[in-house]
Each structure stands twice: as C-alpha cells, then as structure tokens.
Amino acid sequence: MTIKSIVRGCLAPALAVTLLASAGCKRDENADREAARSGQPQSGEDQLDLAKRESEQAYDRAKEAQQTAQDKTKEAIETREDVTEKREELTKAQQEMELRQQEAQAAQQKAQQEAQSAQQQGQSAQQRAQQAQQQQDQQAQRDMDSQTTGTTGTTGTTGTTGTTGTTGTTGTTTDTTTTDSTAMVATTATGTVETASRDEVVIRRDAGTTLRLDVDPQSTTVLKDGQPATLTDLTQGAKVKVSYRTERGQSVATRIEVGKRADEG
C-alpha cells in the first residue's frame, strides 16, 4: 500500500462531512435568497446568521483547496520517489550488463588461449611421433644391416672379400639420413611390399603409413638375402628395407633389400 492510498483513506471521511455541511449551507443560502426575492424583510439576526454561514462556507472552500494542494504535493513527492527508484534500477541494470560483458570478454580470451595451447600441444605431439618413427626406422635399418653383414661374411670366399665386400660397405653407409651438396636427402625405411612394377614400388611401413618410391632399373640396387636380385623378387608381402633419396619432391629408391615374407614371420 502506497503513501498516496493511505492519505486518501484517512481524508475520505472528513471530506464527506465537509461536502455535506457545504450542501446544507448552500440550501440555507438559497432559502434566504428566495425570501429576499419574495419581498420578506430580514431581521438583524437573520443577516448575522447569513454572514456567519457565508464565512463558514468560505472557510470550508479554503480548507478544501488546501487539502487538494496537499494531495497534489504528496502525489508529486510519490512520483519523484518513483522516478528516483527507477533511475536506481536502471543504473544497477547497466552496471550488471557491463559486468556480464567483461565476464564474456574474459571467457573469450581464455578460450583463445586454450585453443592456442591445444594447437601447440598437438604440434609437439606430432613432432614426437615423427621422431619416434624415424628412430624405429633407423633401428630396423641397423637390425637388417646386422643380418645382411653376417650373411655376407659367411658367404665370402676370403677374409679380404668379407671385409671389403660391396654389401658390407653399403650397409654401413645407409644407417642414417644424410644430405649431400646437391640437396638430395637419403633416407631409409622398413616395411612390406604392397605392389611392385618396373617403374615403381609401394611399401607399407611398419607404422602403417604408405611409402611410394620411383624405381630406376639402371641405378636401383636390389638384394635378396644379401645376394643380387631383380625387381621380380619384390613379391607382395615381402619384408624389405629400402634406401631412397628425395630430390625435387620425388622419392627414388637407391637400394632395396628383401628379407623373409611378412606372412612367414
């Protein structure tokens, strides 16, 4: 319940009494006026009563006007209080909106930072995986080199041949990746043969990736169990170790060593 409604409730009975008294006085005044028009003389007492009633009526009208002014003043005060309250609510809403905007900006910045961190972690993990793959290929290369060197040593005709054999020398020079002055990168890998033709061989790496190599019958050396072989010995599923160079974006096989078939263990 507002102040305005309380004030109106308190003043309603007094206002009703005032209106009834005013109506009664107006009836008496009308009666006196009718008597004057009819030519009946008025005594001094009647004139005194008339003046008294007129004075009371003037007082009542002044009182009523004052009450009306008070009511209007209270309404103005209530309106001003309502306006003040609405302004405070508006200010509070604006402050809350600014706070939400700041929180949204902070959340967006955090999301961007987390995305950048995730990207960096992904790149780091990819680099580690590549390094692990290279280490695995190099280890497999060393294992096959050891097997090839042992086979060559047992089949050599003399100690000198076993020491200076072409196979042994080649095996010791393909353990690592090297770069020469013409920007040709030499790399080794192990896996199984998927397809082989006169011009190309496709290797399935031990890690599951596919390696596609160009083959040059004039420059690509093929060995099987340490002995010279041909491209026809590259049957599907054969275990191989390949050395290849990358030049101008093309991977060319320089040496292919064939071991046991993958399905033979």
Long-range contacts (C-beta under 8 A, 24 or more apart in sequence): 2-78, 3-74, 3-77, 3-78, 4-74, 4-75, 4-78, 7-71, 7-74, 8-71, 11-67, 11-71, 15-64, 15-67, 18-60, 18-63, 18-64, 21-56, 21-60, 22-57, 22-60, 22-61, 25-53, 25-56, 25-57, 25-60, 26-57, 28-53, 29-53, 29-54, 29-57, 133-205, 133-207, 134-177, 136-206, 136-207, 137-187, 137-188, 137-189, 137-190, 137-205, 137-206, 138-175, 138-176, 138-188, 140-190, 140-206, 140-241, 141-174, 141-175, 141-188, 141-189, 141-190, 141-241, 142-175, 144-190, 144-241, 144-257, 144-259, 145-171, 145-172, 145-174, 145-175, 147-259, 148-223, 148-226, 148-257, 151-225, 151-226, 152-226, 155-226, 167-223, 167-226, 170-221, 170-255, 174-243, 174-255, 182-247, 183-247, 184-245, 184-246, 184-247, 185-245, 185-246, 185-247, 186-243, 186-244, 186-245, 186-254, 187-243, 187-244, 187-245, 187-246, 188-241, 188-242, 188-243, 188-244, 189-241, 189-242, 189-244, 190-239, 190-240, 190-241, 190-242, 191-239, 191-240, 191-242, 192-237, 192-238, 192-239, 192-240, 192-262, 193-234, 193-235, 193-236, 193-237, 193-238, 193-240, 194-236, 195-236, 196-231, 196-234, 196-235, 196-236, 197-231, 198-231, 201-231, 201-234, 201-242, 201-253, 201-256, 203-240, 203-242, 211-242, 211-251, 212-251, 213-242, 213-244, 213-251, 213-252, 213-253, 214-250, 214-251, 214-252, 214-253, 215-252, 215-253, 216-252, 216-253, 219-252, 219-254, 220-252, 220-253, 220-254, 220-255, 220-256, 221-254, 221-255, 221-256, 222-255, 222-256, 222-258, 223-255, 223-256, 223-257, 223-258, 224-257, 224-258, 225-258, 225-259, 226-257, 229-258, 233-258, 234-258, 235-261, 237-261, 237-262, 237-263, 238-262
